[in-house]
Amino acid sequence: MKARIWLAMLAVYIAWGSTYLAIRVAIETIPPFLMAGTRFAIAGLILYAWRLAAGDARPSRLEWRSAAIVGLLMLVGGNGMVVWAEQWVSSGIAALIVGSAPLMMALIDALRPGGSPYGGRRKPGWLASIGLLVGFGGIVLLVGPIGAEGDPLDLNVAGVVALLLASFLWAAGSLYNREAQLPKSPLLGTGMEMLAGSAGLFLLGTLTGEWGHLELGAISLRSLAGLAYLVVGGALIGFVAYTWLLRVAPTPLVATYAYVNPLIAILIGNLLLQEPLTPRVLISALLILSAVALTNMERARAPKRPLMVPAHGND
């Protein structure tokens, strides 16, 4: 069992840690929203059909509504902003900024009325408070001053704003997902969320005029390979392994994907696409991931079960 657990953890690390690079490759010749919509439509159909064939009960209208809200927040708002931003921002930087989603969740808990789902406490404790200060300090170090002369990062302002928005929407969707009325089968619910998200992404692609820029003959094999990897590796293998791990592995072990995946994204982005890997990036990564660890430590101490959130670009 230990060997199977570690193989599944390795699958999650690699599958979700490499999706950011696959996104950047896929959108080289495929418009971003249409690419993401295609990815989630294929993966969602596969998961939905598989779980119904395996005997899962057909979802109710209320479950479809909940899945649609989660899909719109996390996949259209969260993942959609990521694929759009990666037209200008490197895959490693995108993974690092989106990796701050647990900090956004702690911030939303502190600001929203009605209290926190972690034991009814609105204000973050001292661990989460330190984590918020350290984490957002790391983000400021990473993104500012944006586009400074001679800076190898040369971050795009719109892209950074989109990634911060993606992290916030992903966090909001994750918090809603915790209390939403969804099917008992996690994979069936995931398939429903993907189908709803794909519909939203296709609509967004239509509204932004992407169909007019789509040239099937101009799509490269490299981009098709990136799309196929996102469907098989990120959306299917990654989610199946992750869902199985939640049932059989210790929660603190499964939670390590939140620290490992951004590091994998940064390293393979540098190795395969020669994305900048500077001391500023490394220090920012240390600060942000340390902050996420502090936030998760406080969550683990709360009375209710910890909230496990799939890696952003991810899923």
C-alpha positions in Angstrom: 0.0 0.0 0.0 2.9 2.4 0.8 4.3 1.9 -2.6 1.0 2.6 -4.3 0.5 5.7 -2.2 3.9 7.1 -3.2 3.3 6.2 -6.9 0.0 8.1 -6.7 1.7 11.1 -5.0 4.3 11.1 -7.7 1.6 11.1 -10.3 -0.1 14.1 -8.6 3.3 15.9 -8.3 4.2 15.4 -11.9 0.8 15.7 -13.5 -0.3 18.9 -11.8 3.2 20.4 -11.5 3.7 20.2 -15.3 0.3 21.4 -16.4 1.4 25.0 -16.4 4.1 24.3 -18.9 1.6 22.2 -21.0 -0.8 25.2 -20.9 1.8 27.5 -22.3 2.7 25.1 -25.1 -1.0 24.4 -25.9 -1.9 28.1 -26.3 0.9 28.7 -28.7 -1.4 28.0 -31.6 -4.8 27.4 -29.9 -6.8 30.4 -28.5 -6.6 30.1 -24.7 -10.3 29.9 -23.7 -11.2 27.5 -26.5 -8.2 25.3 -25.6 -9.3 25.2 -21.9 -12.9 24.6 -22.9 -11.9 21.7 -25.1 -9.7 20.2 -22.4 -12.5 20.2 -19.8 -15.2 19.1 -22.2 -13.3 16.0 -23.1 -12.1 15.2 -19.6 -15.6 16.0 -18.1 -17.4 13.7 -20.5 -15.0 10.9 -19.8 -15.3 11.2 -16.0 -19.1 11.7 -16.1 -19.7 8.7 -18.4 -17.3 6.5 -16.5 -18.9 7.1 -13.1 -22.5 6.7 -14.4 -21.4 3.4 -16.1 -19.8 2.4 -12.8 -23.2 2.7 -11.1 -23.2 6.2 -9.5 -26.6 7.8 -9.2 -27.6 10.4 -11.7 -27.2 13.9 -10.2 -30.1 16.0 -9.1 -30.9 19.5 -10.4 -29.5 20.9 -7.2 -26.3 19.0 -7.6 -26.0 20.3 -11.2 -26.5 23.9 -9.9 -23.8 23.5 -7.3 -21.4 21.9 -9.8 -22.1 24.8 -12.3 -21.2 27.4 -9.6 -18.0 25.6 -8.7 -17.1 25.1 -12.4 -17.7 28.8 -13.2 -15.7 30.0 -10.2 -12.8 27.6 -10.4 -12.5 26.6 -14.0 -13.8 29.7 -15.9 -12.7 32.3 -13.4 -9.6 30.4 -12.0 -8.3 28.3 -14.8 -9.6 30.6 -17.5 -7.6 33.5 -16.1 -4.5 31.3 -15.9 -4.6 30.2 -19.5 -5.2 33.8 -20.6 -2.4 35.2 -18.5 0.1 32.6 -19.7 0.2 34.3 -23.1 2.5 36.8 -21.5 3.6 35.3 -18.1 5.9 32.4 -17.8 4.5 29.1 -16.6 6.6 28.9 -13.4 5.6 32.4 -12.3 1.9 31.6 -13.0 2.2 28.4 -10.9 3.8 30.4 -8.0 1.2 33.2 -8.0 -1.7 30.7 -8.3 -0.1 28.7 -5.5 -1.1 31.5 -3.1 -4.8 30.3 -3.3 -4.7 29.0 0.3 -3.7 32.5 1.4 -6.7 33.9 -0.5 -8.9 31.4 1.3 -7.7 32.6 4.7 -8.2 36.2 3.6 -11.8 35.5 2.4 -12.5 33.8 5.7 -11.3 36.9 7.6 -13.5 39.3 5.5 -16.7 37.4 4.7 -19.8 37.7 7.0 -21.1 34.6 8.7 -17.8 33.3 10.0 -15.3 30.8 8.7 -16.0 27.1 7.9 -13.0 26.2 10.0 -14.7 26.0 13.3 -16.8 29.2 12.9 -13.8 31.6 13.5 -13.7 34.6 11.2 -10.3 36.1 12.1 -7.2 34.1 11.2 -5.1 32.8 14.1 -1.5 33.8 14.6 -0.1 31.1 12.3 -2.4 32.2 9.4 -1.8 35.9 10.2 2.0 35.4 9.9 1.4 33.3 6.8 -0.7 36.1 5.2 2.0 38.7 5.8 4.8 36.5 4.6 2.9 35.2 1.6 1.7 38.5 0.3 5.2 39.9 0.9 6.5 37.2 -1.3 4.0 38.1 -4.0 5.0 41.8 -3.8 8.6 40.9 -4.1 7.9 38.7 -7.1 5.7 41.1 -9.1 6.9 44.5 -8.2 8.2 46.6 -9.6 6.7 45.1 -12.7 8.6 45.5 -15.9 11.7 47.2 -14.2 14.4 48.1 -16.7 16.8 45.2 -17.0 14.6 42.8 -15.1 14.7 39.4 -16.8 11.2 38.6 -15.5 9.6 41.6 -17.2 6.2 40.7 -15.9 3.1 41.8 -17.8 0.8 43.9 -15.6 -2.5 42.5 -17.1 -1.2 39.0 -16.8 -0.2 39.4 -13.1 -3.6 41.0 -12.3 -5.3 38.1 -14.1 -3.3 35.5 -12.1 -4.1 37.2 -8.8 -7.8 37.2 -9.8 -7.5 33.5 -10.8 -6.1 32.7 -7.3 -8.9 34.6 -5.6 -11.7 33.0 -7.7 -10.2 29.5 -7.2 -10.2 30.1 -3.5 -13.8 31.4 -3.5 -14.9 28.3 -5.6 -13.0 26.0 -3.2 -14.7 27.4 -0.2 -18.1 27.2 -1.8 -17.3 23.6 -2.9 -16.8 22.6 0.7 -20.4 23.3 1.7 -22.1 22.7 -1.7 -24.6 20.0 -2.4 -22.7 17.7 -4.7 -22.8 14.0 -5.6 -21.2 11.6 -3.1 -18.8 10.4 -5.8 -16.0 13.0 -6.0 -15.1 12.0 -9.6 -18.7 12.3 -10.8 -18.9 15.8 -9.2 -15.5 16.7 -10.8 -16.8 15.6 -14.2 -19.9 17.7 -13.8 -17.8 20.8 -12.8 -15.6 20.3 -15.8 -18.6 20.1 -18.1 -20.1 23.3 -16.6 -16.7 25.0 -16.8 -16.2 24.0 -20.4 -19.5 25.6 -21.3 -18.5 28.8 -19.6 -15.1 28.8 -21.3 -16.5 28.2 -24.7 -18.9 31.1 -24.1 -16.0 33.3 -22.9 -14.1 32.4 -26.1 -17.1 33.3 -28.2 -17.5 36.7 -26.5 -13.8 37.5 -26.9 -13.8 36.6 -30.6 -11.5 33.6 -30.4 -13.4 31.6 -33.0 -12.3 34.1 -35.6 -8.7 33.5 -34.6 -8.9 29.7 -34.6 -7.2 28.2 -37.6 -7.3 24.4 -37.5 -4.6 24.1 -40.1 -2.3 26.3 -38.2 -2.5 24.3 -34.9 0.9 22.7 -34.3 1.6 19.1 -33.2 3.3 20.7 -30.2 0.1 22.5 -29.1 -2.0 19.4 -29.7 0.4 17.4 -27.6 0.1 20.0 -24.8 -3.7 19.8 -25.0 -3.6 16.0 -24.9 -1.3 16.0 -21.9 -3.7 18.4 -20.1 -6.6 16.1 -20.7 -4.9 12.8 -19.9 -2.3 13.9 -17.4 -3.7 16.9 -15.6 -7.5 16.3 -15.7 -7.7 12.4 -15.6 -4.6 10.8 -14.1 -4.0 13.7 -11.7 -7.6 13.8 -10.4 -8.1 10.0 -10.2 -4.8 9.7 -8.2 -5.7 12.7 -6.0 -9.2 11.4 -5.2 -7.9 7.9 -4.4 -5.2 9.4 -2.1 -7.9 11.4 -0.1 -9.4 8.1 0.9 -6.3 6.1 1.7 -3.4 8.4 2.5 -2.7 10.8 5.5 -4.1 14.2 4.8 -0.8 16.0 5.6 1.0 13.9 3.0 -1.6 14.6 0.3 -1.4 18.3 1.1 2.2 18.4 0.1 1.2 18.8 -3.5 0.5 22.5 -2.7 4.3 23.0 -2.0 5.8 20.6 -4.5 3.8 21.5 -7.6 4.9 25.2 -7.9 8.5 24.1 -7.5 8.1 21.5 -10.3 6.5 24.1 -12.5 9.3 26.6 -12.0 12.1 24.0 -12.6 10.6 22.4 -15.7 9.7 25.8 -17.1 13.4 26.8 -16.7 14.7 23.5 -18.1 12.4 23.1 -21.1 11.4 26.6 -22.0 14.3 28.5 -20.6 12.1 30.6 -18.4 14.0 32.9 -16.0 15.0 31.4 -12.7 16.5 34.3 -10.7 17.3 34.8 -7.0 14.2 37.0 -6.8 12.0 34.1 -8.1 13.6 31.6 -5.6 13.2 33.9 -2.6 9.6 34.7 -3.5 8.9 31.0 -3.9 10.4 30.3 -0.5 8.2 33.0 1.1 5.0 32.1 -0.6 5.3 28.3 -0.1 6.3 28.9 3.6 3.2 31.0 4.0 1.0 28.3 2.5 2.5 25.8 4.9 1.7 28.1 7.9 -1.8 28.6 6.7 -2.3 24.8 6.2 -0.9 24.1 9.7 -3.6 26.3 11.2 -6.3 24.7 9.1 -5.2 21.3 10.3 -5.7 22.4 13.9 -9.3 23.5 13.2 -12.1 21.3 14.4 -13.5 20.6 11.0 -11.8 18.5 8.3 -9.1 20.4 6.3 -10.1 21.7 2.9 -8.1 20.0 0.2 -7.9 22.1 -3.0 -6.6 20.8 -6.3 -3.6 22.5 -7.7 -4.7 25.4 -10.0 -3.9 25.0 -13.4 -4.0 22.1 -12.8 -7.0 20.0 -12.4 
